[in-house]
Amino acid sequence: MATKIQAHVDDLTAMGQRFVDAWHRAQAGEQIDEAHVTFLSFQAMTETLSPRRLELLRFVRQHGAASVRELAASLGRDYKNVHQDVSALESGGLLVREGRRLSAPWNEVQASIKLASP
């Protein structure tokens, strides 16, 4: 599994092109070990990767969490807010849930913002 995830602010066409490129490289026999998440706007990325959510991701990366309730207690935060943060990060592919257990398998999140189409 990839140790970093690449977060892009881009459009659906570019997201699809990354997928197709990886598919072709895999068909050619290349080992593909990369992970991407695409946000359609800078605002969506910064809302998803807010300072509190990055703190949560770092904590889960370092310590793991058996449940959202345990995570909220460990962070000293309200359960409802942590649950919302976990849902947003999970929907964005940045946090992984197996049963109740949470993990952040990435050592690094790299952000890329496209300014112009090629």
C-alpha positions in Angstrom: 0.0 0.0 0.0 1.2 3.5 -0.8 2.7 5.5 2.1 1.4 8.8 0.8 -1.8 10.0 -0.7 -1.9 12.7 -3.2 -4.8 15.3 -2.8 -5.7 17.1 -6.0 -7.9 20.2 -6.6 -9.0 19.3 -10.1 -11.9 18.5 -12.3 -13.5 15.1 -13.0 -11.8 14.8 -16.4 -8.3 15.0 -14.8 -9.4 12.6 -12.1 -10.5 10.1 -14.8 -7.3 10.6 -16.8 -5.2 9.7 -13.7 -7.2 6.5 -13.4 -6.9 5.7 -17.1 -3.1 6.4 -17.0 -2.7 4.1 -14.0 -4.8 1.4 -15.7 -2.6 1.5 -18.8 0.6 1.4 -16.7 -0.8 -1.6 -14.9 -1.7 -3.4 -18.1 1.9 -2.8 -19.3 3.1 -4.6 -16.3 4.1 -1.7 -14.1 3.5 -2.2 -10.3 1.1 0.6 -9.3 1.4 1.8 -5.7 -0.2 5.2 -5.5 -3.3 6.7 -3.9 -5.2 9.8 -5.0 -8.1 11.8 -3.8 -9.6 14.6 -5.9 -11.4 17.7 -4.6 -13.4 19.8 -7.1 -12.6 23.0 -5.3 -9.9 24.5 -3.0 -12.7 25.2 -0.5 -13.7 21.5 -0.4 -10.1 20.5 0.2 -9.5 23.0 3.0 -12.8 22.1 4.6 -12.0 18.4 4.5 -8.4 19.0 5.6 -9.0 21.6 8.3 -6.5 22.0 11.1 -8.7 19.9 13.5 -9.1 17.1 11.0 -5.4 17.1 10.2 -4.8 16.8 14.0 -7.2 13.9 14.1 -5.5 12.2 11.1 -2.0 12.6 12.7 -3.3 11.1 16.0 -4.9 8.1 14.2 -1.8 7.6 12.1 0.4 7.5 15.3 -1.9 5.7 17.7 -4.8 4.2 15.8 -8.3 4.2 17.3 -10.6 1.3 18.3 -13.7 3.5 17.7 -14.9 7.0 17.2 -15.8 7.2 20.9 -12.3 6.2 21.9 -10.8 8.7 19.5 -13.0 11.5 20.8 -12.0 10.7 24.4 -8.3 10.5 23.5 -8.5 13.9 21.7 -10.6 15.5 24.5 -13.2 16.5 21.9 -17.0 16.2 21.6 -18.1 12.8 20.2 -20.5 14.4 17.7 -17.8 16.7 16.2 -15.3 13.9 16.0 -17.9 11.7 14.3 -18.5 14.4 11.7 -14.8 14.8 11.1 -14.3 11.0 10.8 -17.2 10.8 8.3 -15.7 13.6 6.2 -12.2 12.1 6.2 -13.5 8.6 5.5 -15.7 9.9 2.6 -12.6 11.6 1.2 -10.6 8.4 1.4 -8.1 9.8 3.9 -9.2 7.7 6.9 -9.9 4.0 6.7 -12.5 2.1 8.9 -12.4 -1.6 9.4 -15.4 -2.5 11.6 -15.1 0.2 14.3 -11.3 0.5 14.1 -9.9 3.6 12.4 -6.6 3.9 10.7 -4.8 6.5 8.6 -2.4 4.4 6.6 -0.6 7.4 5.0 2.7 8.8 6.2 2.2 11.9 4.1 -0.6 13.9 2.4 0.7 15.8 -0.7 -1.6 18.6 -2.0 -1.7 19.7 -5.6 -3.7 22.6 -7.0 -4.0 22.8 -10.8 -4.0 26.4 -12.0 -4.5 25.8 -15.7 -5.5 23.1 -18.0 -2.7 21.7 -20.2 
